[in-house]
Amino acid sequence: MAENIGFISTRFSGTDGVSLEAAKWARVLEKDGHNCCWYAGRLDHPAPSSMCVPEAFFNYPENAWINERIWGKTARTPLISRRIRELSAYLKETLYDFLHRFEIKLMVLENVLAIPMHIPLGLAVAELMSETHIPAIGHHHDFYWERTRFSVNAVNDYLDMAFPSRDHDLQHVVINQAAQEELARRKSISSMVIPNVLDFENPPRPSDAYAADVRAEIGLAPDDKLILQPTRVIPRKGIGHAINLVQMLGNPKYKLVVSHEAGDEGYEYKDMLAGFARRSGVDLRFFVTRVTETRRVNADGKKTYTLWDIYPHADFVTYPSMYEGFGNAFLEAMYFKKPILVNRYEVFTRDIEPKGFRVPIIEGYLTPEIVEEVRRIIENPDYCRAMVEHNYEVAGRYYSYAVLRRGLRTLITNVRGLMP
């Protein structure tokens, strides 16, 4: 039986992990016959199936004003409490409108009860569930206790109440085993692990004419090797290890290309990396101005590319992150059959590595043996091909849409047992 399912978050727009994974869930649910609708402060979904409420966006001025006064503080004033309640009450009204307009029978709460970037919205959703008893699935990507910036705060009462809430009608989904254990320990809440996925049942399409000139636009010669770092430029991505790798490979034909921007953590790290690469003799190129969410022409009159336009042209991928909630770039490399270097971050060690992937792995530093393994992968096509074909098969077994489909069908079956 088809259900009208309402996805709720602060943002469903762009290429952030929450937006991407929510879209995958919706694709699988719609293929099973359900109707998906969207509520958020930023949206790029069709208007007939969505409701955009600007106040629900985490960077909305009123919410930004609240955040400035509750994080890094240990007490809040009555004024702050009142403004939180007022914004929460308004958002709850809009949520009621959303439920009625689209006749929602099940809510999917995308990170809105996990990471407290919008306290009023989280409170509104928690109260809504208590008042309506509409079944919900909380899809939790990362929790507040995983981020040091939320450790000192003036809203512990709200965090205990709503992040996440313990509502009887709420089923909880996390993306890794560590999150499952911490949620049980901290909140006495059971959850299901559903990892991030890609459509391994349908391989990516071959690179088309539009993206045929990617290497030339980056400025690479035909015999250059494109070493791709497909992440934002922030410290936890460990990009210094990628620079060290290219330096130790010692081949001027190896070019390190970073695809994403510095983001919201400033540009000092990017400037430091550029200087480090210069001193190390590494050709580091930031291609961020030419990588966008969709193909288009930028302000300089040059066409832009999506990240998926770039992957097919990569000879090797570096992913030396120190921390990841899951690791989408790892799955993307598997999907495009590209070899990848991984730093052994916790989730990779516990959830991904035991599956049997063949990848060069570091533990915080590079060894000559790992460098030689990377060189062999890049320079021996047969060796590389056997590795990536094996990895694609393993990824398809554990991280395909089929895995997601089974999990969602289980959740929907549970939900029907909660419905009046």
C-alpha positions in Angstrom: 0.0 0.0 0.0 1.4 3.4 -1.0 2.0 6.0 1.6 2.3 9.8 1.4 5.8 10.3 3.0 7.0 13.7 4.1 10.7 14.4 4.3 11.6 17.1 6.8 14.9 18.9 7.4 16.5 22.4 7.4 17.8 22.0 3.8 17.2 19.7 0.8 19.4 21.5 -1.7 22.9 21.0 -3.1 25.4 18.3 -2.6 25.6 18.0 1.2 25.4 14.4 2.5 21.9 14.8 4.1 20.4 16.1 0.8 22.0 13.4 -1.3 21.1 10.5 1.0 17.5 11.8 1.4 17.2 11.9 -2.4 18.4 8.3 -2.6 15.8 7.2 0.0 13.1 9.0 -1.9 14.1 7.3 -5.2 13.9 3.9 -3.6 10.6 4.7 -1.8 9.0 6.0 -5.0 10.0 3.0 -6.9 8.1 1.0 -4.3 5.0 3.1 -5.1 5.1 5.7 -2.3 4.7 9.5 -2.8 7.4 11.7 -1.4 7.0 15.3 -0.4 9.5 17.8 1.0 9.6 20.4 3.8 12.7 22.5 4.4 14.1 26.1 4.6 16.0 25.5 1.3 14.7 23.3 -1.4 15.5 22.3 -5.0 12.6 19.9 -5.4 9.5 20.6 -7.6 7.0 23.1 -6.1 4.0 20.8 -6.4 5.5 18.3 -4.0 7.3 20.6 -1.6 6.9 23.3 0.9 9.7 25.8 1.5 9.6 27.7 4.8 12.6 30.0 4.9 12.6 30.2 8.7 13.4 26.4 8.8 16.8 27.0 7.2 19.6 26.7 9.8 21.2 30.0 8.5 17.9 32.0 8.8 18.8 35.2 10.6 16.6 34.6 13.7 18.1 31.1 14.1 21.6 32.4 13.5 20.9 35.0 16.3 19.9 32.2 18.6 22.9 30.0 17.8 25.3 32.9 18.6 23.9 33.0 22.1 23.6 29.3 23.0 26.8 27.6 21.8 30.0 28.2 23.8 27.8 29.6 26.6 26.6 27.9 29.8 23.5 30.0 30.5 20.8 31.7 28.4 18.6 34.7 29.1 14.8 34.6 29.3 14.8 36.5 26.0 16.6 33.7 24.2 14.3 31.1 25.7 11.3 33.2 24.6 12.6 33.6 21.0 13.3 29.9 20.7 9.8 29.1 21.8 8.2 31.7 19.5 10.1 30.5 16.4 9.4 26.9 17.4 5.7 27.6 17.7 5.6 29.3 14.3 7.5 26.4 12.7 5.1 23.9 14.2 2.2 25.7 12.6 3.9 25.4 9.2 4.6 21.7 9.8 0.9 21.2 10.5 0.2 22.9 7.2 2.6 20.6 5.4 1.0 17.5 6.9 -2.5 18.6 5.9 -1.6 19.9 2.5 0.0 16.7 1.4 -1.9 14.3 3.6 1.3 12.9 5.1 1.0 9.5 6.7 4.7 9.0 7.6 7.5 11.5 8.3 11.2 11.0 7.5 13.2 13.3 9.7 16.5 13.9 8.0 19.1 14.9 10.7 16.7 17.4 12.2 16.6 15.5 15.5 20.3 14.7 15.5 22.5 17.7 14.9 21.2 20.8 16.7 21.9 23.4 14.1 18.2 24.5 14.4 17.0 24.0 17.9 13.5 25.6 17.3 12.8 23.3 14.4 13.9 20.2 16.4 11.6 21.2 19.2 8.7 21.9 16.8 9.1 18.4 15.3 9.3 16.7 18.7 6.1 18.4 19.8 4.4 17.7 16.5 5.0 14.0 17.0 3.7 14.1 20.6 0.5 15.9 19.4 -0.2 13.9 16.2 1.2 10.4 16.8 2.1 10.3 13.1 4.7 7.6 12.7 8.2 8.9 11.8 11.6 7.6 10.9 14.5 9.6 12.2 17.4 9.3 9.8 20.4 10.5 11.9 23.6 11.3 10.1 25.6 12.8 12.9 24.8 13.6 16.5 25.7 16.7 18.6 28.0 14.7 20.9 30.2 14.0 17.8 31.0 17.7 17.4 33.1 19.6 19.9 31.5 22.9 19.0 28.2 21.7 20.7 29.9 20.4 23.8 29.6 23.7 25.7 26.1 25.0 25.5 23.1 26.7 27.2 20.4 24.3 25.9 21.1 20.9 27.6 17.4 20.8 28.4 16.4 21.0 24.8 19.1 18.5 23.7 17.8 16.0 26.2 14.2 16.6 25.0 14.5 16.5 21.3 18.0 15.5 19.9 16.7 12.9 19.4 13.4 12.6 21.2 12.2 9.2 22.6 8.7 9.3 21.0 7.0 6.0 20.8 6.1 6.6 17.2 9.7 7.4 16.1 11.9 4.7 14.6 15.6 5.6 14.6 18.1 4.9 11.8 21.9 5.6 12.0 24.6 5.2 9.4 27.3 3.4 11.3 27.8 1.0 14.3 29.5 3.5 16.6 26.5 5.8 16.3 24.1 2.9 17.1 26.1 2.1 20.2 26.4 5.7 21.4 22.7 6.3 20.8 21.8 3.3 23.0 24.3 4.3 25.7 23.4 8.0 25.9 19.6 7.8 25.2 18.6 4.2 25.8 17.3 4.2 22.2 17.5 1.3 19.8 18.2 1.9 16.2 18.8 0.3 12.8 22.0 0.8 10.8 21.4 1.7 7.2 24.7 2.8 5.6 25.0 5.3 2.8 24.5 3.7 -0.6 25.0 4.2 -4.3 23.2 2.6 -7.3 25.7 -0.2 -7.9 23.0 -2.1 -9.8 23.4 0.5 -12.5 27.0 1.5 -13.3 27.7 5.1 -14.2 27.3 6.2 -17.7 30.5 6.6 -19.8 31.9 10.2 -19.9 30.1 12.1 -22.6 31.2 14.8 -25.0 30.5 17.6 -22.6 33.0 16.4 -20.1 35.6 15.2 -22.6 37.7 18.3 -22.1 37.9 18.1 -18.2 41.6 17.2 -18.2 42.5 20.0 -20.6 40.5 22.5 -18.7 42.3 21.6 -15.5 45.5 22.2 -17.5 46.8 18.7 -17.7 48.9 17.3 -20.5 47.8 14.0 -22.1 50.4 12.0 -20.2 49.8 13.6 -16.8 48.3 11.6 -14.0 45.2 13.1 -12.3 45.3 12.5 -8.5 41.8 13.5 -7.3 41.0 14.8 -3.7 37.2 14.9 -3.9 36.5 16.6 -0.6 36.0 20.0 0.9 39.2 21.8 2.0 38.9 21.5 5.8 41.5 20.1 8.3 39.8 16.8 9.1 40.1 15.8 5.4 43.8 15.4 5.9 44.8 16.8 2.6 48.4 17.3 3.8 48.7 13.5 3.5 47.7 13.7 -0.2 50.4 16.3 -0.8 53.0 14.1 1.0 52.0 11.2 -1.2 52.5 13.0 -4.4 55.8 14.4 -3.2 57.0 10.9 -2.2 55.9 9.5 -5.6 58.4 11.9 -7.1 57.0 12.2 -10.5 56.3 15.7 -11.9 53.6 14.2 -14.1 51.4 13.4 -11.0 49.1 16.4 -10.4 47.0 16.7 -7.3 43.5 18.2 -8.0 41.1 19.3 -5.2 37.5 19.5 -6.4 35.7 21.3 -3.5 35.8 24.6 -1.8 37.1 25.6 1.6 33.5 25.9 2.9 32.5 27.5 6.2 35.7 27.0 8.1 37.7 29.7 6.6 40.5 29.9 4.0 43.6 29.7 6.2 43.9 25.9 5.8 43.6 26.2 2.0 46.4 28.9 2.0 48.5 26.7 4.2 48.1 23.7 1.9 49.0 25.8 -1.1 52.2 26.9 0.6 53.0 23.4 1.7 52.6 22.0 -1.8 54.8 24.8 -3.2 57.6 24.0 -0.7 57.2 20.3 -1.4 57.4 20.7 -5.2 53.9 19.3 -5.7 51.6 20.6 -8.4 48.4 21.3 -6.5 45.4 22.6 -8.4 42.1 23.8 -6.9 39.4 23.3 -9.5 36.6 24.5 -7.3 35.4 27.4 -9.4 34.7 25.0 -12.2 32.9 22.3 -10.2 29.2 23.0 -9.5 26.1 21.0 -8.6 24.8 21.1 -12.2 26.4 21.8 -15.5 26.2 25.5 -16.4 28.3 28.5 -17.5 30.0 30.5 -14.7 30.4 34.2 -14.3 33.6 34.1 -16.4 31.7 32.5 -19.3 33.3 29.1 -18.8 31.4 25.9 -18.5 31.3 24.1 -15.2 31.4 20.4 -14.4 29.8 18.2 -11.8 32.0 16.0 -9.5 30.7 13.0 -11.4 32.1 14.6 -14.6 35.5 14.6 -13.0 35.7 11.1 -11.5 36.0 9.2 -14.8 39.1 11.2 -15.7 40.9 10.4 -12.3 43.8 8.0 -12.3 43.8 7.8 -8.5 41.8 9.1 -5.6 43.1 10.3 -2.2 40.9 10.1 0.9 43.1 10.6 4.0 40.3 11.9 6.2 40.8 11.7 10.0 37.0 11.5 10.7 34.0 10.8 8.6 30.4 9.9 9.6 30.5 7.3 6.8 32.6 8.1 3.7 30.7 9.0 0.6 33.9 9.7 -1.4 35.0 6.1 -0.7 31.8 4.8 -2.2 32.0 7.1 -5.2 35.5 5.9 -5.9 34.2 2.3 -5.8 31.3 3.2 -8.1 33.5 4.8 -10.7 36.0 1.9 -10.4 38.9 4.2 -9.2 41.7 3.1 -6.9 41.8 5.0 -3.6 44.1 5.7 -0.7 42.3 5.7 2.7 43.4 6.9 6.2 42.0 4.4 8.7 39.3 6.6 10.3 37.1 4.9 12.9 34.0 4.2 10.8 36.1 2.8 8.0 37.9 0.5 10.4 34.7 -0.8 12.0 32.1 -0.7 9.3 33.8 -0.7 5.9 37.2 -2.4 6.0 35.9 -5.8 7.3 33.9 -6.1 4.1 37.0 -7.0 2.2 37.9 -4.1 0.0 41.4 -3.9 -1.6 42.8 -0.4 -1.0 46.1 1.0 0.2 45.5 2.1 3.8 47.5 4.5 6.0 47.3 5.0 9.8 48.1 8.7 10.1 51.4 8.5 8.2 52.7 7.3 4.8 55.3 4.5 4.6 57.6 3.7 1.6 55.6 0.4 1.1 52.3 2.3 0.7 53.9 4.8 -1.7 55.2 1.9 -3.8 51.8 0.2 -3.7 50.2 3.4 -5.0 52.8 3.7 -7.7 52.2 0.1 -8.8 48.4 0.8 -8.9 48.8 3.9 -11.1 51.4 2.5 -13.5 50.2 -1.1 -13.8 46.8 -1.1 -15.6 46.1 -4.8 -15.2 46.8 -4.7 -11.5 44.6 -1.7 -11.0 41.8 -3.2 -13.1 41.6 -6.4 -11.0 41.5 -4.3 -7.8 38.7 -1.9 -8.8 36.6 -4.7 -10.3 36.8 -6.6 -7.0 35.9 -3.5 -5.1 32.9 -2.8 -7.2 31.6 -6.3 -6.6 32.1 -6.0 -2.8 30.5 -2.5 -2.7 27.5 -3.8 -4.7 27.0 -6.5 -2.1 27.0 -4.2 0.9 26.2 -0.7 -0.2 23.7 -0.9 -3.1 20.2 0.3 -3.4 19.1 -3.2 -2.8 20.5 -3.0 0.7 18.6 0.3 1.2 15.4 -1.1 -0.2 15.4 -4.0 2.3 16.0 -1.7 5.2 13.2 0.7 4.1 10.7 -2.1 3.6 11.4 -3.3 7.1 10.9 0.2 8.5 7.6 0.7 6.5 6.3 -2.7 7.8 7.1 -1.5 11.4 5.4 1.8 10.7 2.2 0.1 9.6 2.1 -1.6 12.9 2.2 1.8 14.6 -0.6 3.3 12.5 -4.1 3.6 14.1 
